[in-house]
Amino acid sequence: MAMADQRNDKPGRPPAAPRERSGWLSRIAPGVRNAFAKRETPENLWVKCPDTGEMIYRPDLEAALWVTPSGHHMRIGAAARLRFTFDDGKFERIASPVVGDDPLKFPDEKPYPERLKAARKATGEQDSMAIGYGHIHGQPTMVVVQDFTFMGGSLGMGAGETFIKAAQEAVKRQVPFVIFTASGGARMQEGTLSLMQMARTTLAVNEVKAAGLPYVVVLTDPTTGGVLASYAMLGDVHLAEPNATIGFSGRRVIEQTIRETLPPGFQKSEFLVERGMVDRVVERAELPAVLGSILKTLMMGRDRLSSAA
């Protein structure tokens, strides 16, 4: 038998009660221990700059519109984008149409409905596109934002229906239509139904233009695949954030296909401005002012045509 057991088994002696293990400071002042208890620290309080590796205090980064000191424009969600774009951050949210979650019963390691559920929980959005209506430097405007956080901003039926509804609302209210693109392309879980959205969104853009209303595209990082092959390249004006990746296929795929090395900065905003594919690269903080000026100018032209008619 162990010595401890022999000591406690002596006649007339009750078993020893376990002693509470605490520091000397707690024994002197019982309330001190709770006062110095570990406080909860919010996760992601510091954010790492993708360019420099510098750790940036999150509130400072938010105040800078998620642009790092090195000038890197980080990806942002739909709610933040709408808030940054409209005057005083005020706007009307327009609900997206509800579509079937898994029309093809797509087989995968993780069921498609579960992927949608996780994306909705992470972003707070119904799908990869969200609609807002408000004023940009005084100009009433319909805005659609594509959120890359939602399954890579992929284009599916939900996003297609949202785009079409925004275009119809722009025509109904007789206001310009602006979209902020960010996508990896069509959503494979919806197959051909996803690819059909390329044609459907193109027709919606045509309706906006037939009504004599401006359609302006702001290309953000990244804008690729079927999105670039449809509504992302149909704007009256194409703006882009600095250093955004813009292209149909990836650099590696193109190099393997043509068996040549592509030039530095290929498919970046600045490179595409030089080639005439993008009209202007605009810093995030300057986008509302630039958009407001462009939209007012384009709407003035429309007003003159209406008066002449």
N, C-alpha and C positions, 0 to 999 in steps of 0.2 A: 504494500500500500504506500502511496506517495506521502511524503512528510506533511504536506498541507492537509491531507485528509486525516492523518493521525492527530494533528493539532486541533482540528475542528471536532474530532470525535471524542475528545476528553469528556468524562462525565461532568454534568452540570454546566457545561459551557455551550451556549447557543451558537449556531453557525455564524461565521462572520459575514456581515452585510457587505456587498461590493461597494468600494469607495469610488465616489465620483471623481473623475480625473479632470482637474481644472488648473488653470494657471494661477500664479500668486496674485496677479492683479484682480482676478475675479473674486478671490477669497477676501481681499481687503475691501473692495467696493463691488458688490454683487451686480450693480447695474452697468458697470463699465464694459463688461464682455459684450452685451447686446449693442451698446453704442458703437463698438468698433467691429461689429459683425461685417462680413464681406457684403458689399453692396452689389446689386445687380448692375452689370454694365451692358448697355445695348450692343447687340451684335452688329458687325460691319460699321463700327464707329469710325474706322479708318479705311480708306479706299486706296488701292494701289493703282498708280498711273500706268497704263499699258505701255507707254512709250519709255518712261524713265525709271520706272520702279519706285518712284517716290511715294511715300505714304501721305495721303491728304486727309485732313479732318473733314468728315462727311458734311457737317453744316456749312463749312466754307465752300465745299464743292457744289452743294445745292444752291448756295447764293450766287455762284459763278455759272449757273445754268448747266452744271455737269460738264464744264470745260476745264480741263486741268491747267496748271500753270505753264505746262509745255505747249499748250494749244490743242491738245487732243480732245476731240469732241466725242464724249462717251455716249453710248446708246441710251435713250430714255424712253419711258413708256408713254402710252397714249394720254393719260391724265396730266402728266407733267408737260408734255408737248402742247396740249391745248391751253393749259394755264399760261405757258410762256408766250404763246402766240397772240391770244386775244387781249384787248385793252383791259388793264387792271385785273387780268386773270379771270374775268367774268364771261360766262358763256352758257348757252342752253345745250344740255346733252340730249341728243335725239336717239331713241332706242333703236338698236339693230333688229332686223327681222329674225325670227326664230326659224331655224331649219332643222331637219333630221340630223342626229348626231353621227350615225354610222350607216349610210344608205347602202353600202356595198358589203357590210359585215366583214370588213377587212381583217384577214388573219395576221397576227403579229405576236411577238414575244409578250407585249403588253397590249391588252385590248384598246382599240382606238377610243371608245368612250372614257376609259380611265385616263388616257393621255389628255383628252379634252378637259376632263374634270380637274386634273392637276394644273393645267395651263390656266383655267378660269380662276382657280384658287390663288395661284401665284400672281396673276395680273389684275384680277378683279374685273376683267372684261369678258364678254360673251364669246368673242372670237378675235381674230388678229386685226380687225379694223374697228375704229370707233368714230362717231360723228359728233361734231360740235358746231353750234351756230352762234356767232357773235360779231363783234366789230374789231377790225384790224386797222388801227390808226383812223378810226371813224368810219371805215368802209364796212357795211354789213357783208358777211362772207360765210359760206358753207365750207367747213373744213373736215377732211377725213384724215385720220392718222393711222398708219400701219405700225403695229407693235412687234418688233423682232423677238421679244421675249415670249410671245405666244406662238409656240411651235415654229420658230424661225420666221414669223411673219408670213407664213405660207398662205397661198391663195387657194381657198376652197369655196364651197357653196355659201357658207356664212359670210365670208369676206366679200364675195361677189354680190350677194344680196344687199349687204351694207353699202357698198360702193354705189350700186344702182339707186338705192333709196336716197342717198346723199345727192346724187345727180338730179333726181326727180324733185327733191326739195329745193335745190338751187334754182331749177327752172320755175317751180311753183312760186318761190319768193322773189324771183328775178334778181338773184345775187350771184357774184362770182363763185367759182368752185375751185378749191385748193386741196391738193393731197400731198401729204408727207409720206414718201414711200420708204419701206425698209423690209426686205423680203429675200428669202432664199429661193423663191420660185413657187411652183404649184405644189399642192399637198398630195403626196402619193397615196394616202389612205382613201382618197376619194376618186382616184383614177381619172377616167375620161370626164367625169362630172366636174372635176377641178379644172381640167384644160378648157372646158366649155366656157368657163368664166372669163377667159381671155377675150373671146368674141363678144360676150354679153357686156362686159365693161367697156369695150370699144364702142359698142352701139350706144351705151349710155353717154359716153363722151360726145358722140356725134349729136345727141339730143341737146346737150348743153350748148354746143357750138351753133347748132341750128337756131337756137333761141337768141343768138347774138351775145352770149355771156362768156366771159373769160374763163379759161381752164388753165391753171398754173400748177406745175409740178415742182416739188422740192425733194430732191434726191438725197437721202441720208444713207448712212452706212449700215448694212450693205443693201444695194438694190440690184438683184440679179434674176436670172432665169426668165420664166414666162411673164413675170411682172414687168421686166424691162422690155419684153417683146410685145407688150400690149399698152396699157394705160399710162405707164411711166414715161413713154416716149411720144405721147400725143399732145403734150401741152402747148399752149401758145407761147409760153415762156418756161424755160427749164433752169431752175436754180439748184445749187448743191452745197452741202456743208463741206468744209475743208477735209481733204484726205479721205473722202468717202469712197468705198469700192463700188464701182458701177460697171456692170458687164453682164453678158448673157452666160457665158461659160467661164469656169475658173482658169487662172493663168496656166496651171500645170497641164490641164486638158488641152488647151490651145497649143502650147509648146509641143506636146507630144503629137498632136495632129499635124501641125505644119512643119515640125522638126526644125524649128528655129527658136533662138532665144529672144524673148520679147524685151523691149526697152524698159529701163527703170521707170517706176511710177505708172506702168501700164494699168489702165482701168481705174485710175484715181481721178478725183474731181479736176484737179489742176491740169492733168494730162488731157482730159476730155474737153476742157475749155479751149485749149490750144488747137484741138482738132475740130471744133465747132459743134460738138455733140451736146455740150452744156453751155448756157449763155453766160452764167456768172457764178463764181464761188462766193458764198456769203457766210460770215461768222454768225453763230447762233444768236448772239445778242443783237445783231443788226437785222435779223430776218423780219421781225414785225414791221420795222420802218421801211425796208426795201419792198416787202410784199404790199404794204399799204400804198406806197407810191405807184407801184406797177398796176395794182388793181384799180385805183382811182383813175389813172390815165386811160386804161382800157375801157372802163365804164363811161368815161367822158366821150370817147369815140362812139360808143354804142348809143348814148343819149342824143348825140348830134344826128346820127343816122335815123333814129326814131322820129326826131323832129322834122327832118326832111321828108320822111315818108308821109 
